[in-house]
């Protein structure tokens, strides 16, 4: 089950609602807000314990995203004689791996004490551990609450944008993410440098 980034009570407090008639609908808006946030920043804040596959890039770092702990790291070597990954080509390298950087908890990469690289390949490293952040950051909680409120208010006529059209006025509902939410999400957006 997915962890929501804000609570029903957070949204109701922001809207100053006291009844329960809209609770089920607000809960769906909270889920929509989480999905929109995950899409915008490029990752999610769900904790996952298990195995993930990563591709080596001939680098000293194996980028994993947020990682709290590692139980096992295996290097899988392609066996050209059989045309597949064979069990004889799996090497346990857990004892020489550590999470980095040292001053960040959780970390976001794995490095080796031996300083050997993580060799180039496709899904050639199996990492078993706990991935993700232990708690949802405050700015994400705030953005989720604000976005759910935005979705809720879109049904109100007074929340609509007004557009002047040759002397008459027509209402237009803004479907874009509010600027204040975007500012909060930019603090956590995934960045790629080439």
N, C-alpha and C positions, 0 to 999 in steps of 0.2 A: 504494500500500500504506500502510495506517495505521501510525502510530508508536505503539507501546505505551508506557504510562506507567511501567512497571517491567519488570524483566527476570525471566526464569525463575530465574536465580541469586538475585535478591533474595528471591523467594518461598521458594525452597528453603532459603536461609540463615535466614529468619524461622521456618520450620517445622523447622529442623535436620534436613533430609532429605539423604541422600547418594546414594541410588540413582537410577535413571532410569526406574523402572517407571511413575511417575505424570507424567512430563514432558509428554506430549501433553495430558493432562487439565488439568494446571496451566496450560498455555498457553491453553487455552480459557477458564479462569477469569480469566486476566489480561485477555483480550479482553472478557469480561463485565464485569469491574471498570471498564475504560475506558469502556464504554458507559454503565454506571450513573453514573459520575462526570460524563460529558458531559451526561447527562440532568439530573442534579441541579444542576449549576452553570449550565447554559443555553448552553454553547458548548464548543468543543474546542480542543486545543492542536496541531492538525495545521497544518503550513505548506503554504500554497497559493500557487502563482505562476500568475497568469493574470488574467482579467477578471472583475469582479463588478459587479453593478448595484445602485445605491442610489437611494433616493427623497429628493429635497430637501424641506425643511420650512420654507422661508423663514427660515433661520437662517444665521448666520455660520459654523457648524460643520457638516460632513458627517460624521456618526458612522459609522465603518467597522469598529469592533472593532480588535483588534490589527493594525497595519500597519507593516511594516518599511521598505518603499520604494515609490515610485510611479514608473511609467514613462510613464503617460499618463492624463489626466483629460479626459473629453469631456462636454459639456453637450448633451443631446439635447432639441430643441424639437419639440413636437407641431405638426403642420401640419394645421389644421382644413380647409383646402381639399381635401386628399387623404384626410383621415381616418386618417392614420398618421404615423409618424416618417419623415421624408424625409431623404435624405443632405444636402440643402441646409440642414437644420435641425440639423446636428451641428457644434458649435464646440469646438475644442481649447483648453482653458484650463489645460493642464499648466504653462506657464511662470509662472502666477500662483498656483499652489497649493503648499502646504507641509504637512508632517505635524506635528501637535502632540499634546500640549504639548511645549515646547522641552526641558524637563528630563526627559523620559521616552523611553526607547528599548526597545522600539518604541513608537510613538505609538498613538493610538486614534481620531483624527479628522483630517480635512483642513480647512484653512482657506485663505482667499484673501488675498494681499497687497493687492489692491484693496479689501478689506473689503466687497465685494458679497456678498449672501447666496447660498446654494444654493437656487434657486427651488423652490417647492412643485411637486411632480409625483410621478408613479408611475414608479419606475425610470428617472428622467430623467438620471442621471449614471452614466457608464461609467468605472470605475477599473481600470486595468491596473497590476499591481504584485505585491509579495510580502506576503502576509497571514499572520498568526499569530505566535506567539512563537518565537524561535530555539531555545529549549530548554524542556523541561518543568520547571516550578518544583518545588523540593524537596518542598513540602507535598503536591503532587499525586502525586509519585512515592511518598511515604510512604503517602498514602491508598490508592493503587492496590495497593501491596504488602499493606497491612493488610486491604483488602477481599478480595483474592484469598485470603489466609490464612483470613479469615472464611468464605468460600465453601468452601474446602478442608475446614475443620474441621466444617462442618455435617454431614458424613457420619459423624462420630464420635459415638457414644452419649454419651460423657462431656462433649461440648460442648453438648448439648441443655439448654435451660432446663427446670427442673422445676416442675411445678404441682401443688399439693396438691388432692386432690379427695375429700372425705368419708373421710379416713383412708387412702386409697390414693394412690399417686403415679403420675402419668403424665408422660411426656416430651413436650416441645413444642419444636420447632426454631424458633429465632428467624429470621425472614426479613427483618427490618429491618436497615438499615445501622447498624453499631455507632456509638455516640455519639462515640468518639474520631475516627472517620472524618468524621462530620458536622462536628465542630469544625474539622477541617483544611479541609474543602470550603467552609465558610462564609467563610473568608478570601478565596476566589476566586469566590464566587457572583455572578452578574450581578445588578445592582441597577437598578431603574427607579424614577424619581421623576416624579410628575405634579404 
